[in-house]
Amino acid sequence: MCGIVGYIGKKQAFPIIINGLKRLEYRGYDSAGVALLSDTNALNIYKKKGKVVNLEEVASGNDVSGNIGIGHTRWATHGEANDVNAHPHFNATEDLAVIHNGIIENYYSLKTELQSRGYIFRSETDTEVLVHLIEEIQKNVSCPLEEAVRLALNEVIGAYAIVVISKKENNKLIVAKLSSPLVIGFGDHELFVASDGSPLIEHTKKVSYLENGQMAVLYADGHAEVKSIKDNVIQDAYISELQLKLEQIEKGGFDHFMMKEIHEQPQAIKNSIRGRIDSQQFWVNLGGVREHEHRFKNAHKIIIVACGTSWHSALIGEYLIEDLARINVEVEYASEFRYRNPIITENDVVIAISQSGETADTRAALELAKSKGALTYGICNVVGSSISRMTDAGSYTHAGPEIGVASTKAFSTQVSILALMALQLAELKGTLSQSKLSEYITELEALPIKIEQLLKAESYIQEIAETFQHSTNFLYLGRGYNFPVALEGALKLKEISYIHAEGYPAAEMKHGPIALIDENMPVVVLAPFTQHYEKVVSNIEEVKTRKGRIIAIVTEGDEEISKLSEYVIKIPETVEPFTPILSVIPLQLLAYQIAVLRGCDVDQPRNLAKSVTVE
């Protein structure tokens, strides 16, 4: 959730940290702060409620010198969003400071004990216990800072990525990780640390991802020493190349990252399927599936765990795999999965879907699956992420960085990977004829061009948005493959426009939601040509009878529904299983346009963060 940046080296730290925080602001924007060891060895701390620009204003005119510093942008968990609760947190004498992404679950007992020893807490956060605990250990044990940090972390229960800075040991930064992401960047006699690679790309491509239970001492001469938190054993740091380009994290002429990412979907899908599909030879090959094809083929069931938008793509995956490959699939909210004592065996396959690869609930679900002997498979976007490293196999979506908090291209590429998986499993099990397999492969490869066509409807969708921007409620209806798209469309509208919206199976409308329909209720109906078409027509008639205002997503050439609807958005024709990849595009655009008209912060909607790395 929160964003962390640190620097130690020869350059001035402040501009590097500020620019890094701006790159990471999608992880949280409730407050921001920095701690800098100045040229005179003062530990200067500046922090402010709100976005990084507010922090810049506070720091302006003050001493921001120094070659060592840390920075933080916060998504609030413990304690409201204000100046005091902003990170960094420091000890009483302000010569030691810490930043933290995660949750300290036993903070209350630690805080109570520290208060009994005379420590005064200034904030309401769980993080502040860390800085006082480190100080307490240093008082009682004569040891270097890194050892005090290590001993403190062995007292902590929870999740964390932390960076510690001290004016008493001013040639080092201490970093540590458990269940929250942290990456070290190696420059020319300088070191960087961040929550992900986006702040590093301007400075270096040499990175090392800390593993769970690891800490590192970053020295001013540019070398790093990695250790085990548990037993202090020196460990090797595996250095890899950062798979990220600077232009990927710029807006590229668009007003918002979200719109850029909507328009990137044709290329993102091409990248997702490239090398994994061939429309001439008619084969599909996901390496992870091929490697474990025996376990997939003979799986008693496939369980897909995910959260948010990824959960919606998982639902479509359930339809795809059951429909095409005839394998039993269960879709679970990762946040609920491990708390209900689920039945998992070594004969099952558990697929985890996460854009960031760091979602805390999804990681926890995977840990449970691994403990039961199930084959674990990850579908994520960020190379080197925690989920990609902890699963037995997996597939990257190759969507490129997604900066906008509301997921768009993550969804379409996740569904694309699930479609490939379903086709490969269908081929493996012999549940699809060769002619049908060929048709599906051809259609999948044609989707990027069809999305490009759809994007041309942007001005028409803006017209619809102007009509409904002041609505207080929306209802989204879909059947079959397009029911999860109704859920996703409603979620997008809620996330960025703050309008209440619900997604429902169209047939369930009569079991409650129909009571809400009147002349003020916009109803978005997903009605492409599918096996459910006639039934959806009946649902639209029911809405129209009650004077609901109908926005229909239909297939090109549709006449019947077009006559019944106030607004009609037409999508290119494709096979039914792939309609969600097309039908979601107008819903993304509609949510975006309404949010812009309402003056909402599209890329950084209130109360949300891009990656939920805490439970």
N, C-alpha and C positions, 0 to 999 in steps of 0.2 A: 504494500500500500504506500507507505511513505517512500520518499526518495532520499538517497544518501550520496554525497560526493566528498571526496577527500583528495588532497594533493600534498606531496612532499618532494622538494627538488630545488632547482636553481631559480625558477621563475617566480614572479609574484603570484601568490595563490588566489587572491580574491577574484580577479576576473575569470580565472579558470573555474572556480567554484560557482560563481554566479551564473555563468553560461551553462555549466553542467546542471544546475538546479532548474534552469529554464527548460532544458531538455527533459528533465524528469518531472516536470510539474504535473503531467498527466497522472502521476502516481498519488497526488494529493496536493491540495492548494488551500488548506485551512490556515496555514502559517508557514513561515520560512525563517531560517536563521543561519548564522555562521559563527565560527570561533577561529580566530587567527592568532598565531604567534608572531607578534610584530618584530620589526627589525631591532627593537630595544628589549625584546623578550617579554613583553607584556602579552597577556592572554586577553585579547579584545573580543567580546561577545556582543553581537547585534542580532536581534530577532524581532519579528513583527507579525501580528495577525494578518491574514490575507495572502496575496500572491507575492511572487518574488520581486515584482516591481516595487511593492511596499517596503520590502527589506532594503532594496537599493536606495530608496529615499531616506530611510533611517540611517544607513551607513554613510550616506553622502556627507562630506565635510569632516568625517571622523577618520581616525587612523586605521587604514585597511592594508597597511604594509605587512610584509612577511612572506616567507617561502614555504610555510607550513600552515595548513588550514583544513577545516571540515565544514560541511554545509548540509542542510536538511530542509526538505519540504514535506509538510505534515498532512496526513489524513487522520483526523482526530478519532481516537478510540476512548482512552481513559482521560477524562477532563475535556471541558469545552474548548472550542477554538478561540484562544486569546493570546496576548503577548506572553503571559507568564508560562502557559503550558507549551509554548513553542520550544522546539529544540534549537540549539544544544542546551543540555542541563549541566549545571556546574556545582561544585562543592562550595562550602561556606566561604572559603578564602579565594574562590574563583581562580585557582591555579590548575584545575583539572576539569575537563568537560567531556561529555559523551553525547553521541547521536545514536538513534535506535530506530529500526524498523521491525515491528513484531509486537508481541504481547508477553509480558512477564506474568504468568498465571498465579504465582505465589507472592506477588508483590505486597499484598496486604500484611502477611505474616512477617516478611522481611522489613517492611516499613515500621511495623509495630516494634520489632526488636531494635531497630536503629533509633527510633524515637526514644526508647527507654535508655539508650546510651547517650542521649543528648543531641541527636541530630535534628535539625529543624528543616522541614520540607516547605518549599516555596510554591510548588505546583501541585496539581491534582493527578499528575501522570504516574503510570507505572514505571516509566523509564528512570525517574529521578532516584529510585532505590539503588540503581546500578552505580551511580557516581559516588554515593555515600558508602555503599558497600565496599567499593574499591579502596576508598580513602580509609575506611575502618581496617581493612586487611593490611594496608601499608603501615598503619599505626602500630599494629600488633605483630607483624611479621616483617622482618628486614629483608626486602626482596625488590627486584626491579619491577617497573610498572607492568610489564607483560605477565609476570607471574601473579601479581595481585589481580589483574583482570582474569587470568585463567582460574584462579581459586574462587573468585567471585562468581564466575559463570558456572562453576560446579555446584553452586548453591541455588542456582536459578532453575525454575521450571517454566517452560514456555518456548516461544520462538523468537529469534533475534538475528538481526544483522547489525553490528555495532562498529563504531569507530571511536577511539579514545585518544585524546590529545592532552599533553601535560607540559606546563612551562618548566617543571623541575627536570624532566627528561625530554629536552627540546629537540632531539635529533631523530625522533621516531613517531610513528602513528601505530596504534594497535588496532587490529581489525579481527572480527570473529563472526562465525555464521552457524546458525542452527535453524533450518526450515525457512529462512528468508534469504532471498538472493543477494549475492555479493560477488563482484568481479574486480580483480586487480589488473591494472594496465601498466605495462613496462615500457618506459620511454628511455631517452638518453640521459642516464644518471638522474632519473626522476621516476616517481611512482604515482599512480592514480588509483583511486578506488571509487566504485559506484554501484548502485543497485542493478544497473544493466549497462549495456555497451554504448548507449546513445551519447553520454557525456564524453566518452573516450575517443570516439572516431576521429575527432579533429587533431588528436595528439599522438595516438598510437594504434596499431592493429595487433600488437602482441599482448595477449590477455591470459589470465588464469582464473578459472572459476573455482572459488573455494567450495569444498565439499562440506556436508553436514558434520559438525563436530570439529571443524578446523578453525584455527586462528593464525594470524600472521603478524610479524613485526616488520613494518615498512621503515627502512632507514633512509636518512637524508642523502647517502651516497648512491642510492638507486637499487640496492639489493633488498630482497625480501626473504624472511625466514618463516617457513610454514611449520606449524606444530599441531599436535593433537590437544584439544582442550582437556580431554579426560586425563591423559597420563603424561603430557608434555613431550611426547616422542617427536623428534624432527621428522618431517615428511616431505616428499618431493612435490614440487609444484609443476603440474602439467601445463605447459604454455602452448596455446593454440592461436590461430589467426582469427581476428574478429570479422565475422561475415556481415558487414554492414557498410553502406556507402553514405556519405554526407548528404547527397541529394535526396536520399530516401527519407530523411527526417526533416526536410524542408517542405513548405507548403506548395512550392512549384507554381505560383501564380493564382492558386485558389484562395478564397477568403477564409476557408477553414480546412483543417486536416480531414474532417469527416467527409466533406465533399470531394476532396482529392482522393480519399480512399474509396469512396463510392465509384469514382471514375477509374480507379486502378483495378477494379474487379476483373475486367476482361484479361488483362495481362497477368493478374494474380492467379486466375484459374489456369491460364496457359502454363504458368510456372509450376502449378500444383500437379498437372497431369503430364508435363513434359518428361519423356524418357520412361514413363510408366504405362504408356498406352500406344498402340500402333494401329491406325485405321486401315493400313494396307495389308498387314499380316493378321490383324484382328486378335491381338493378345493384350492382356493386362498383367502388369507385374509390379506389385508392391513388395520390395525386398524383405521387409519384416514378416509379411504374410507368407511369402515363399519359403523363408527360412524355417518357419514353424507350421507349415501347411498341414502336417499330420495332426497337430493339436487343434488347429482351426477346424479341419474337416471332421474330426471326431469329438468336438466339443459338445458337452451336454447342453450348455447354454453359453451365450455371450452376454456379459453384463457391461453396459456402457455407463460410466459415471462422469458427471460434468456439472457445471453451474452456469446460470444465466443464459446468455446467447448460446454458449456451447451445449447446454442442455437441450435447447431447441434443435440444434443440428443433430444431436444424439437421437432425438425422437424421429427425425427423418431417416437417420441411419437404421433405426429399428425397422421402419417400413421397408427400406431398401434391402436389408439383409434377409429379413423374413420373407419378403415377396420374391426376391430373385434367387437367393441361395437356400431358402427353406431351413434356416437354422434359427432356433429359439433365441430371442433377444429380449433382455430386460433393460430398461433405462431407469437410472436412479439419480436423484439429486445427491451429489457427493456429500453435501452438508448433512444429509439424513442417513446415509448409507451405513456408516459404521456404528451408529447409535441404536440400530434396531436389530442387532444380532443376525445379519443376513446369512443365508445358506450359500457358502462358497466351497468348492472342492478343487482338487488338483485337475479335475476334468473340465474345468471352466476356463474361459478367456475373459479377462477384465480389460476393457478399453477405457482409457482416460483421455478426455478431450479438454484442452486448455490452450487458449491463444498464447498466454505468457509462459505456460509451462511451470508456473509458480503458485497457482491457486492452492491455498492452504488446505481447504476441505478435500480437494481432489487428490492432493498428495497423501493425505491421511487415509483416504479410501484405498489408494494404491498400496499403502503399507499393510493394510488389513488383508487385501487380496494376496499380496506376496506371502504373508504369514500363513495363509491357507494353502499355498502351493499352486495357486492359479497362474496361468500364463498372463503376464501383464504387457499391455501394448499402449503406447502413447501417441496421440495425435496432437501436435502442438506446432507453434509457429517460430518460437524463439530458439535458435540454435544454441546448444549448450545449457539449456534451462534444466531445472531440477528434475522435472518429469521425464525429460528425454534421457537423463542419466540414470534414473532409478528403474526404468522399465526394462523388460527383457528384449523388447523390440519396439519399433514404431515408425511413424512417417511424419516428416516435416511437411507443413502446408506450403512453405515457400511463398507466403503472401507478402513478405517484406514488412518493415516496421508499421505497426498500427498505432498511431499517436492519439487519435480521437478516442475519447473514453467510450463512446457508444460503438460497439463492434459492427462492422459492415463486411469488409473483405474477409475477415476471419471466418464469418459465418459461411459465406459462399465457398471458400476454399475447404473448410471442414467438410461440408456436404459433398464437395467434389471428391475428396479423399475417401469418404464413406461410400460413395458411388463406385469408385474404383475397387474398393474392398469387396463390395457386394458382387460386382461383376467377376472378380477373380475367384471368389468363393463359389459362385454359381458355376463357373467353368470347372473348378476343381471337383465339385460334387455332381456335375452333369445335369443341373436343374434348368439350364437354358439351352435351347437349340443353337446351333452355330449361326443360323440366320438371324435369330433374335439377338445373340451376343454381338454380331456384326452391326446390327442396327443401333444398338445402344452405344457402342463404341463410337460410331459415326456421329451420333447425336451429341455425345459428350464433347467431342472435339469441336462441334459447331457452336457450342454455347457462348464462347467469348464474342463471336461476331454478333450473335443475337442480343447479347447484353449491350453492345455498342449501339445497336439499333434502338433499344429501349431507352438508353440515356438521352436520346434525342427528344423524348417526351417531357423533358425537364420544365420547359416553359408552360406547358399545359398543366403539369402537376402544381406549378406555382400558382396558377389560376385557381385550382381546387383549394390550395392552402389558404389563399386570400379569402375564400368563402367561409372556411371553417376554423380560422385561426382563433376565434373567440369562443369556440365550443368548450364546454366543461367536461364532457364525457365522449368517448368513442367506443364503439363495439366492433370487433373484428371477428369475422366468421369464415371458417374453412372446413373442408372435409378431406379425409384420407391424407394423402401426402401434403396437402396444403393446410391442414389444421395446425401443425407446428409453425407454419409461416404466419398464421393469424396471431399466434402467441408472440412471435418475434416482432411483427409489426406493431402490436400493442406495446411491447416492451420499449421499442425505439421511441415511440411517441411519449411514453411516460418519462423515459430517461432524460430527454433533451428539451421537451416543451413543457413538462410538468402538468400535462393534461391527463386526467384519469382515463385509462383505457383498459379494456379487457379483451382477451382472445378466447374464443369459444368454438367447440365443434358445432357446426351449423345445426346439426340435428338436436343439440342440447338447448338451443335457443328457447324452445317451447317449454323447457323445464325450469324456467325462472327468468332469464334475462329479457324475454319478450315483454315483461312488465315494465321495463325501462324505456321502451321504444315509444317516442312521440315525434312531433314535428321538429323538435330541436335535436334529435339524436342522429348523428352521422353513423352509418353502418357501412363498414368496409367489408365487402364480400369477395372472397377469392373464388372465382368461378371459371377456371380454364376448362377446355374440353377434356373431361376425364370420365371414368365410369360412373361418377356421382353427379354428372351434369344436370340431369333432370330433377334430381332431388334438391340440388342447390337452387334451381329455378323456383321450385316450390317454396324454399326458404325465403327467397327474395320477394315472392308474392306476399308472404306473411308479413314481411317488414313493410312493404309498400302499402298494404291494407291499413297498417297502423301509422301511416304517414311518416315513417322513418326516411331519412335522406340517404340514398344509396350511392355509394362509390364502388363500382364493380371492376375487378381485375379479370379480364376475359381474354380468350385466345383470338388472334386476328381472324376476321371472317365471321365472328359471332354476330348474330342478328337478334336473337330472342332476348337475351339479357340486356342488350344495348337499348332495347325499347323500354325496358322496365326501370332503368337506372338514370339518376340525375347526372352522374359523371361516369365515364367509361374509360379505363386505361387498358390498352390492348398489348398483349405480350406475344412474341413470335411462337409459332407452334413447335412443340417438341414432344417426346414421349412422356407419358404421365410421371414416371419416377423422377424426371429431371425438371418438372415444372417449378418446384420450389426455388431453384437457383435463379429462375427468371422472375417469378411472381414476387419475390422479396424486394427486388430493385425498386419498383414504384413506391413501396411502403417505406423504404429508406429515404427516398427523395421527398416523400410527403412529410415525414417526420422532420426532416431537415428544414424544409421550406417553412413549415409552421413555426418551428423553433426560432428561425431567423426573424420572421414577421413579429413574433412575440418579444423579441429583444433578449432572448435567452443566450447564455454562454454555451454555444453548441459543443465545442471541444472539451470544455471543462464544466459539465453540469453540476449543480449544487449537490453536495453530500456524497458524491460518487468518486471513485478512483478507478484507474484502468485495471490494475492487478490486485486482487484481494488476497493478500499474503498472510492474513490473520483469520482465525476462526471467529 
